């Protein structure tokens, strides 16, 4: 999916939060910025023909440093797969959107958990080698409610889904101004208790081909639209 987006956008810069082993970096053909506090790269056989920049720090520290601005980098698309707790993903989205091209794409991994156990906020799952989406699923209803101007598409990408966001507006501060309210409402929510219908009834899946074909249309529209919960 990332390869399809890269090709469709003719991307010059890719931004990735949570690279760890580097698997998702290897096929990128454009220049990239990779952020992870604990890199464990399994290969150096990168396909990129551009600059490859690695920042061994948290995403919060990276964005606070202003590195992208100093380097004059405006990412065309981004992949957020960092800390699997909702508030981290929300801050990563806010910071990515501020830095992105308006016609760019932000993708967030792990929005479609397979069971309640993997939605825990217990970060010890990082070291257990167990599938863990955390509560990233919450980003979908939050964007639907607080950023109806965005085009939000949930793709049934194996294994745990992909949320792709277009029609970006780097100047919109709705998420920032409502940040504490959002956390107070959504952090306590527990999908294991609420049941899967609480999440999956709130949107319709968009197939990969439909999403890719929508890129380049006005406002990134077309088939890829979020269906908010009533």
C-alpha positions in Angstrom: 0.0 0.0 0.0 2.8 2.4 0.9 4.4 1.6 -2.5 1.2 2.4 -4.3 0.9 5.8 -2.5 4.5 6.6 -3.2 4.1 5.9 -6.9 0.7 7.7 -7.2 2.1 10.9 -5.5 5.5 10.7 -7.3 6.7 11.4 -3.7 10.0 13.1 -3.0 10.0 12.7 0.8 8.6 10.0 3.1 8.3 10.4 6.8 8.1 7.3 9.1 7.5 7.2 12.8 8.4 3.9 14.3 10.8 2.3 11.9 12.5 -0.2 14.3 13.7 -3.0 12.0 13.5 -0.9 8.9 11.4 -3.3 6.9 9.0 -0.6 5.6 11.9 1.6 4.7 13.7 -0.8 2.5 11.4 -0.5 -0.6 11.0 3.3 -0.5 12.4 4.8 -3.6 12.2 8.5 -2.5 14.2 10.2 0.2 13.0 9.4 3.7 13.1 10.6 7.3 13.0 7.7 9.8 12.3 8.3 13.5 12.7 5.7 16.3 14.2 5.8 19.7 15.4 2.2 19.4 16.5 1.2 15.8 17.2 -2.4 15.2 17.8 -2.4 11.4 17.8 -5.9 9.8 19.2 -4.8 6.5 20.9 -2.0 4.7 19.7 -2.9 1.2 17.7 0.3 0.8 16.1 1.0 -2.6 16.1 4.8 -2.0 17.8 7.0 -4.6 17.4 10.0 -2.3 18.7 11.1 1.1 18.1 8.7 4.0 17.9 10.4 7.4 17.7 8.5 10.6 16.8 10.2 13.9 17.3 8.0 17.0 14.8 9.8 19.3 11.2 10.0 20.2 8.8 11.6 17.7 7.9 14.3 20.3 11.6 15.2 20.6 12.1 15.1 16.9 9.2 17.5 16.1 10.2 19.8 18.9 13.7 20.1 17.4 12.4 21.7 14.2 14.6 19.5 12.1 12.3 19.3 9.2 12.0 23.0 8.9 15.7 23.6 9.2 16.4 21.0 6.5 13.7 22.4 4.2 11.9 19.0 4.0 8.1 18.9 3.3 7.0 15.2 3.3 4.6 14.0 0.7 3.4 11.1 2.8 3.9 9.7 6.2 3.5 6.4 8.0 2.7 6.5 11.8 3.5 3.2 13.5 5.1 4.4 16.7 4.0 4.0 20.4 0.7 2.1 20.4 -1.1 4.3 22.8 -3.7 6.7 21.4 -2.3 10.0 22.7 1.0 9.3 21.0 -0.6 8.6 17.7 -2.8 11.7 18.0 0.3 13.9 18.7 2.2 12.3 15.8 -0.7 13.0 13.5 -0.9 16.6 14.6 2.8 17.1 14.1 2.9 15.3 10.8 0.0 17.3 9.4 1.7 20.6 10.4 4.8 19.6 8.4 3.1 18.0 5.4 2.3 19.1 1.9 -1.5 19.9 1.6 -1.9 17.2 -1.1 0.0 14.6 1.0 -1.2 11.4 2.7 -0.8 10.4 6.3 -1.2 6.7 7.1 -1.7 5.3 10.6 -1.2 1.5 11.3 -3.1 -0.7 13.6 -6.6 0.9 13.6 -8.4 -2.5 13.1 -7.6 -4.8 16.1 -8.4 -8.5 15.8 -9.4 -8.9 19.4 -9.9 -7.1 22.7 -6.6 -8.3 24.2 -4.4 -6.6 21.7 -6.1 -3.2 22.4 -4.6 -3.0 25.9 -2.7 0.2 26.8 -0.2 -2.0 28.7 3.1 -1.1 27.0 4.8 -4.2 28.4 3.4 -5.9 25.3 6.3 -4.2 23.5 8.7 -6.8 25.0 6.4 -9.8 24.8 6.6 -10.5 21.1 2.8 -10.5 21.1 0.6 -8.8 18.5 -0.3 -5.4 20.0 -2.3 -2.6 18.3 -2.9 -0.8 21.6 -5.8 1.7 21.4 -4.8 3.3 18.1 -8.3 2.5 16.9 -9.5 5.7 18.7 -7.9 7.9 16.1 -10.6 7.0 13.6 -13.6 8.3 15.5 -11.6 11.3 16.8 -10.7 12.5 13.3 -14.3 11.9 12.2 -15.7 14.1 15.0 -13.1 16.8 15.3 -11.8 17.0 11.8 -14.7 16.5 9.4 -12.8 18.5 6.8 -10.3 15.6 6.4 -10.9 12.6 4.1 -10.3 9.6 6.3 -10.2 6.1 4.7 -9.9 2.8 6.6 -8.4 0.1 4.5 -8.7 -3.7 5.4 -4.9 -4.1 5.1 -3.6 -7.3 6.7 -3.3 -7.8 9.5 -4.6 -4.9 11.5 -5.8 -2.2 9.1 -4.5 1.1 7.8 -6.1 4.5 8.2 -5.2 6.9 5.3 -5.9 10.6 5.6 -5.9 13.2 2.8 -7.2 16.7 2.3 -4.7 17.9 4.9 -4.7 21.4 6.4 -1.5 22.2 8.2 -3.0 25.4 9.6 -6.0 23.7 11.3 -5.7 23.7 15.1 -8.9 21.9 16.1 -7.1 18.9 17.5 -4.7 21.0 19.4 -7.3 23.2 20.9 -9.4 20.2 21.9 -6.5 18.0 22.9 -7.2 17.7 26.6 -11.0 17.2 26.0 -10.2 14.4 23.5 -7.9 12.6 25.9 -10.3 12.9 28.8 -13.1 11.3 26.7 -11.2 8.7 24.7 -8.3 7.4 26.8 -10.6 5.7 29.3 -12.5 3.9 26.6 -11.8 0.2 26.5 -12.8 -1.7 23.3 -12.6 -5.1 25.1 -15.5 -3.8 27.3 -17.4 -1.8 24.7 -17.4 -4.6 22.1 -16.2 -4.5 18.5 -19.4 -3.0 17.1 -18.5 0.2 19.0 -15.7 0.7 16.5 -16.5 -1.2 13.4 -20.0 0.1 13.0 -18.6 3.6 12.7 -17.1 3.3 9.3 -17.1 1.5 6.0 -14.0 -0.1 4.6 -12.4 1.4 1.5 -10.5 -1.0 -0.8 -7.0 -0.2 -1.7 -7.7 0.3 -5.4 -10.5 2.8 -4.7 -8.3 4.8 -2.3 -5.3 4.9 -4.8 -7.6 6.0 -7.6 -8.9 8.8 -5.4 -5.5 10.3 -5.0 -5.0 13.3 -7.2 -8.8 14.1 -7.4 -9.9 17.4 -5.9 -9.5 17.4 -2.1 -8.4 13.8 -2.3 -12.0 12.8 -2.6 -13.7 10.1 -4.5 -14.4 6.7 -3.0 -12.3 7.3 0.1 -14.5 8.9 2.7 -15.0 8.2 6.4 -18.5 7.3 7.4 -18.9 8.9 10.9 -20.9 7.2 13.7 -24.3 8.9 14.2 
